[in-house]
Amino acid sequence: MKIIGSVESRTMTSPGRSPNRDTISNLSEFLPEILVSIAKLCTSIHDYISFRGVCRSFRSAATLENFDREWTGRLPWLMLVSRGRIKEEESKEILDRNYTRVADLVDLFEKKTYKIANFPPLDRSMYPSSKGWILCFSSADIYLTHPVWRIRIYLPGLETFPPETDESPISISKIVLSDSPAVKTDLLVMVIWGEKNQLGFCRPGDDSWTVMDSSEVPFCDIIYHKRKLYAVDSESRVVECDVHGKNPVQLRQVFSMPPARDDVDPSPPHGTYYLVESLGEILIVDRQTYSVETVLFKVYGFDLMDGCTDRRKEIRDLGNRALFVGSNSSFSVDLSKRDGVKRSNGVKRSHSSLPVAFSSQLDDVKPNCIYFTDHSVRTNGLDNGVFCLSDMKTERYIVRCDICAFPTWVLPSF
């Protein structure tokens, strides 16, 4: 069992000295096509920002179009949000929502931890993420923010959802974006919302959220695949919605897992399901939990074009892929891509800014594994770890006790 401890404070700017004027003059003479070729090799956001900052010609080459946002070998950040210090003159009885918050972004590739001070506070315990963007929401505001650019894209307020029968505060547990807000103007934001975990969507600028057809069974996860929304519920049924079609609120069931055999296991574990797009197909990930610990993962594949709503195959070997699940929109990383051209040019990354426990555990992300974080009130944020499909074993790590929100995987992108 590993323990994630305190981290060293670093800003989100890339390290390195600024080049002098003579150097800039020489670098600016590179042919534009050469600069574009170099820019396309940058896979780290920090390296990309550093490249843009060299001079005007480098900045012209380093456009968002030349940054390979869809590269499947990029490793995620693990975001840990903790309380910041309050001013001495403030009352000790200050409410929790008035505390400042600090976000630590643990970069699994760079082997560094970056600290974001004055991270947006919220009166919930979750920061859902999708495509590198983070959803921040409270009773007053709801918006998307980017950990590097720190810009905000405001969305309709939570009060625009239909009121729930028990009058409990409305929350959002999952989010998926149709694309990055940095490159797409017709952005669609899809969510799982409310105590009953229903589906909804909006576009920036809308006055209210659009609610999809209701379901008696709560949804667990959502994914945007080939311009359609797919969602899996707690009974492992998958529904499809053509969110760009004539009826964007209609749900159609496309798959259902065969029922569990209660005679084999009369007290089955509590389970939740995830949808992950990997190598062009959709996977169903079954996470099984006894008491407050995850004990097993199973991965299934199914064919949307098959026409059979209950035919699936269990996948016991992911090859060079690793899956990341939690309160983030689930994703897959192709680790074989990290050994090609888009690696770190053979430079060994320093571990000096990682916690000691992190340095040993995440020295390298392993293939055929599922990296999971906790996002259940039942387990109080303590159920985090790595599950290996090869030997069916789990290596757990305990997130340090001062965090005030569930840990979240953030896939760095623009």
C-alpha positions in Angstrom: 0.0 0.0 0.0 1.4 3.4 -1.0 0.8 6.7 0.7 0.7 9.9 -1.3 2.2 12.6 0.9 2.8 16.3 0.6 4.1 17.8 -2.6 6.5 20.5 -3.6 5.1 23.7 -4.8 5.6 24.5 -8.5 3.8 26.9 -10.8 2.2 25.7 -14.0 4.8 27.5 -16.2 7.5 25.4 -17.9 11.0 25.7 -16.4 14.0 27.0 -18.2 15.8 30.3 -18.9 14.6 32.7 -21.6 16.9 32.8 -24.6 19.0 35.9 -25.2 18.4 38.2 -28.2 21.2 36.7 -30.3 19.7 33.2 -29.8 16.2 34.4 -30.7 17.6 36.1 -33.8 19.2 32.8 -35.0 16.2 30.7 -34.1 13.8 32.9 -36.0 15.6 32.1 -39.2 14.3 28.5 -39.2 12.0 27.7 -42.2 8.3 27.7 -41.2 7.8 24.2 -42.4 10.7 23.0 -40.1 9.2 24.8 -37.1 5.8 23.2 -37.8 7.4 19.8 -38.0 9.1 20.4 -34.6 5.9 21.7 -33.0 4.0 18.6 -34.0 6.5 16.5 -32.0 5.6 18.3 -28.8 3.3 16.1 -26.7 3.7 17.8 -23.3 1.7 20.9 -22.8 4.5 22.4 -20.8 7.0 21.8 -23.7 4.5 23.2 -26.1 4.0 26.4 -24.1 7.8 26.8 -23.8 8.1 26.3 -27.6 5.6 29.1 -28.2 7.5 31.4 -25.9 10.8 31.3 -27.8 10.0 34.0 -30.4 7.3 35.2 -32.8 8.1 32.6 -35.6 7.9 29.7 -33.1 4.6 31.0 -31.8 3.2 31.2 -35.3 4.2 27.5 -35.9 2.8 26.3 -32.5 -0.9 26.7 -33.3 -3.6 24.5 -31.7 -4.0 22.7 -35.0 -0.4 21.6 -34.9 -0.7 20.2 -31.4 -1.7 16.6 -31.6 -4.5 16.8 -29.0 -5.7 13.3 -29.9 -2.4 11.5 -29.4 -3.3 8.3 -27.5 0.0 8.0 -25.7 -0.3 11.0 -23.5 -0.3 10.2 -19.8 -2.8 12.0 -17.4 -2.4 14.3 -14.4 -3.8 13.2 -11.1 -5.5 16.3 -9.6 -5.7 16.5 -5.8 -7.5 19.5 -4.3 -6.9 20.6 -0.7 -7.7 23.5 1.5 -5.6 26.5 1.3 -4.8 28.7 4.3 -7.2 31.3 5.5 -6.2 34.8 6.5 -5.5 35.4 10.1 -8.1 38.1 10.4 -10.8 35.8 9.2 -13.0 34.0 11.7 -12.1 30.5 12.7 -15.8 29.6 12.2 -15.6 30.4 8.5 -17.8 28.2 6.4 -16.1 25.5 4.3 -17.2 27.0 1.0 -15.2 30.2 1.9 -11.9 28.4 2.2 -9.5 28.9 -0.6 -8.5 25.7 -2.4 -5.2 24.5 -3.9 -5.0 22.0 -6.7 -1.9 19.8 -7.1 -1.5 18.3 -10.6 0.7 15.2 -10.5 2.2 14.8 -14.0 2.8 11.0 -14.5 5.1 11.6 -17.5 7.1 14.6 -16.4 7.3 13.1 -12.9 6.6 16.5 -11.4 3.8 18.1 -9.3 2.4 21.5 -10.2 0.5 23.6 -7.8 -2.4 25.9 -8.7 -3.1 28.4 -6.0 -6.5 29.9 -5.4 -8.3 27.1 -7.3 -12.0 27.8 -7.7 -13.8 26.9 -4.5 -17.1 24.9 -4.7 -19.7 23.6 -2.3 -19.5 20.1 -3.6 -16.8 17.4 -3.3 -16.2 16.6 -6.9 -14.4 18.1 -10.0 -15.5 16.1 -13.0 -13.2 16.4 -16.0 -13.2 15.8 -19.8 -10.6 16.4 -22.5 -8.4 18.4 -20.2 -11.1 20.7 -19.0 -12.5 20.7 -15.4 -16.1 21.4 -14.4 -16.4 23.7 -11.3 -19.8 24.3 -9.9 -21.5 25.7 -6.8 -24.9 26.9 -5.9 -24.0 30.2 -7.6 -22.0 29.4 -10.7 -21.1 26.6 -13.0 -18.3 26.8 -15.6 -15.6 24.9 -17.4 -12.0 25.9 -16.6 -8.6 24.8 -18.0 -5.7 24.2 -15.5 -3.2 25.9 -17.8 -5.1 28.8 -19.4 -7.2 29.4 -16.3 -10.1 30.8 -18.5 -13.8 30.2 -17.7 -16.6 29.1 -19.9 -19.9 29.7 -18.1 -22.8 27.3 -18.5 -26.5 27.5 -17.4 -26.9 27.4 -13.6 -27.9 24.3 -11.7 -31.3 25.9 -10.9 -32.2 25.5 -14.6 -32.5 21.7 -14.1 -35.9 20.4 -13.1 -36.4 20.4 -9.3 -36.0 17.0 -7.7 -38.7 15.6 -5.5 -36.6 15.4 -2.4 -35.5 19.0 -2.8 -31.8 18.0 -2.3 -29.2 20.2 -3.9 -28.6 19.4 -7.6 -25.2 18.1 -8.4 -23.3 16.9 -11.5 -21.3 13.6 -11.2 -20.0 13.1 -14.8 -19.2 15.3 -17.8 -18.2 14.6 -21.3 -17.4 17.2 -24.0 -18.0 16.8 -27.7 -14.6 18.4 -28.4 -12.2 20.9 -26.8 -13.7 24.4 -26.3 -10.4 25.8 -27.6 -10.9 24.5 -31.1 -14.7 24.0 -31.5 -17.3 26.7 -31.4 -20.3 24.3 -31.6 -19.4 22.7 -28.2 -21.8 20.3 -26.6 -21.6 19.6 -22.9 -23.2 16.3 -21.7 -23.6 15.4 -18.0 -25.0 13.0 -15.5 -27.0 15.1 -13.0 -29.1 14.9 -9.9 -29.7 12.3 -7.2 -31.3 9.9 -9.7 -28.3 10.2 -12.1 -30.2 11.3 -15.2 -28.8 12.7 -18.5 -28.7 16.3 -19.7 -26.8 18.5 -22.1 -26.3 22.2 -23.0 -24.2 24.5 -25.2 -22.4 27.5 -23.9 -24.8 30.4 -24.2 -27.9 28.4 -23.6 -30.4 29.7 -21.0 -31.0 26.3 -19.4 -30.0 22.6 -19.5 -31.9 20.2 -21.7 -33.0 17.1 -19.9 -33.1 13.8 -21.8 -35.7 11.1 -21.4 -35.9 9.9 -17.8 -34.9 6.5 -16.7 -35.9 4.4 -13.7 -32.3 3.2 -13.3 -29.5 5.6 -12.5 -26.7 6.1 -15.0 -23.1 5.4 -14.1 -21.0 6.8 -17.0 -21.3 8.6 -20.4 -19.1 8.8 -23.5 -19.3 10.8 -26.8 -18.5 8.5 -29.7 -18.9 9.2 -33.4 -21.2 12.2 -32.8 -23.5 10.2 -30.5 -23.9 10.0 -26.7 -23.7 6.6 -25.0 -24.6 6.0 -21.4 -24.4 2.9 -19.2 -26.7 2.5 -16.2 -26.3 0.6 -12.9 -27.8 -2.5 -14.5 -25.2 -2.5 -17.3 -27.6 -1.4 -20.0 -26.2 0.9 -22.7 -28.3 3.5 -24.3 -27.6 5.7 -27.4 -28.8 9.2 -28.1 -28.3 11.1 -31.3 -27.6 14.5 -29.7 -27.2 16.2 -33.1 -30.4 14.6 -34.6 -34.0 15.7 -34.8 -34.9 14.2 -31.4 -31.8 14.9 -29.2 -33.5 13.7 -25.9 -34.6 10.3 -27.1 -32.8 7.3 -25.6 -32.5 3.9 -27.4 -31.1 0.8 -25.8 -28.3 -0.8 -27.8 -26.8 -3.3 -25.4 -27.6 -5.1 -22.1 -25.2 -7.4 -20.2 -26.6 -10.9 -19.4 -28.0 -11.0 -15.8 -25.7 -12.2 -13.0 -26.3 -15.7 -11.6 -27.3 -15.1 -8.0 -27.2 -18.9 -7.4 -23.4 -18.8 -7.9 -22.8 -15.7 -5.7 -25.9 -15.0 -3.5 -24.3 -11.8 -2.2 -22.7 -10.2 -5.2 -20.5 -7.1 -4.6 -21.6 -3.6 -5.2 -20.7 -2.6 -8.8 -20.5 0.4 -11.0 -19.8 0.6 -14.8 -17.7 2.8 -17.0 -17.6 3.3 -20.8 -14.2 3.7 -22.4 -13.3 4.3 -26.0 -10.2 2.4 -26.9 -8.8 1.7 -30.4 -12.1 2.8 -32.0 -14.3 0.6 -30.0 -16.4 1.0 -26.8 -15.5 -1.0 -23.7 -17.6 -1.7 -20.6 -15.6 -1.7 -17.5 -17.2 -3.5 -14.5 -15.9 -2.3 -11.1 -16.9 -4.5 -8.2 -16.6 -3.3 -4.6 -17.0 -5.2 -1.3 -17.6 -2.9 1.7 -15.4 0.1 1.0 -12.7 -1.5 -1.3 -12.7 -2.3 -5.0 -11.9 -6.0 -5.3 -12.3 -6.8 -9.0 -12.5 -5.3 -12.5 -13.8 -7.0 -15.6 -13.6 -5.5 -19.1 -16.1 -6.3 -21.9 -16.3 -5.4 -25.5 -19.4 -5.3 -27.7 -20.2 -4.5 -31.3 -22.6 -1.6 -31.9 -23.2 -2.9 -35.4 -23.9 -6.5 -34.4 -27.6 -6.0 -33.8 -27.5 -8.3 -30.8 -28.2 -6.4 -27.6 -26.7 -8.9 -25.2 -23.7 -10.4 -27.0 -20.4 -9.4 -25.5 -16.9 -10.7 -25.0 -14.7 -10.5 -21.9 -11.3 -8.9 -22.5 -8.6 -10.3 -20.3 -5.7 -8.7 -22.0 -5.6 -5.0 -23.0 -2.2 -5.4 -24.6 -0.2 -2.1 -24.3 -3.2 -0.2 -23.1 -4.0 1.2 -19.7 -7.4 2.5 -18.6 -8.1 5.4 -16.3 -11.5 5.6 -14.5 -13.1 7.7 -11.8 -15.0 10.9 -11.7 -13.3 11.9 -15.0 -14.6 10.9 -18.4 -13.0 7.5 -18.7 -10.2 7.1 -21.2 -7.5 4.7 -22.6 -3.8 5.3 -23.0 -1.8 3.4 -25.6 1.6 3.0 -23.9 3.2 1.6 -27.0 3.0 5.1 -28.5 5.4 6.4 -25.8 8.2 4.3 -27.3 8.0 5.9 -30.7 9.0 9.3 -32.0 6.8 11.2 -29.5 8.7 10.3 -26.4 11.0 12.5 -24.4 14.0 12.2 -26.8 15.7 9.8 -24.4 15.8 12.4 -21.6 15.4 10.8 -18.2 12.8 12.7 -16.3 13.6 13.9 -12.8 11.6 12.5 -9.8 12.7 15.3 -7.5 9.4 17.0 -7.2 7.3 13.9 -6.8 6.3 12.6 -3.3 8.5 9.6 -2.3 5.6 7.2 -2.5 4.7 8.4 -6.0 8.2 8.1 -7.3 8.2 4.3 -6.6 4.7 3.5 -7.5 4.2 5.5 -10.7 7.8 5.3 -12.0 6.1 4.0 -15.2 2.5 3.4 -16.0 2.0 -0.3 -16.6 0.1 -1.8 -19.5 -2.9 -4.1 -19.1 -3.8 -2.2 -15.9 -6.8 -0.1 -14.7 -5.9 3.0 -12.7 -8.9 4.0 -10.6 -9.8 6.8 -8.2 -12.6 7.0 -5.8 -15.8 9.0 -6.4 -18.3 7.3 -4.1 -19.7 8.8 -0.9 -19.8 5.3 0.4 -16.0 4.9 0.5 -15.2 8.5 1.4 -12.5 9.0 -1.2 -10.3 6.3 0.1 -10.7 3.6 -2.6 -7.9 4.4 -5.0 -5.4 2.1 -6.7 -4.2 0.1 -9.7 -5.8 -3.2 -10.8 -3.7 -5.5 -13.0 -5.7 -7.7 -15.3 -2.7 -10.2 -15.7 -2.7 -11.4 -12.1 -6.0 -10.0 -11.0 -4.3 -8.1 -8.1 -4.8 -4.6 -6.8 -2.1 -2.2 -5.5 -3.7 0.4 -3.4 -2.6 3.9 -2.5 -4.0 6.2 0.1 -4.4 9.8 -0.9 -3.2 12.2 1.8 -5.8 13.1 4.3 -6.0 16.9 3.7 -7.8 16.7 0.3 -11.3 18.1 0.2 -12.5 16.6 -3.1 -12.3 13.2 -4.8 -9.1 12.7 -6.7 -9.6 13.2 -10.5 -7.7 12.1 -13.6 -7.2 15.0 -16.0 -6.0 14.2 -19.5 -3.7 17.2 -20.5 -4.9 18.7 -23.7 -6.1 22.1 -25.0 
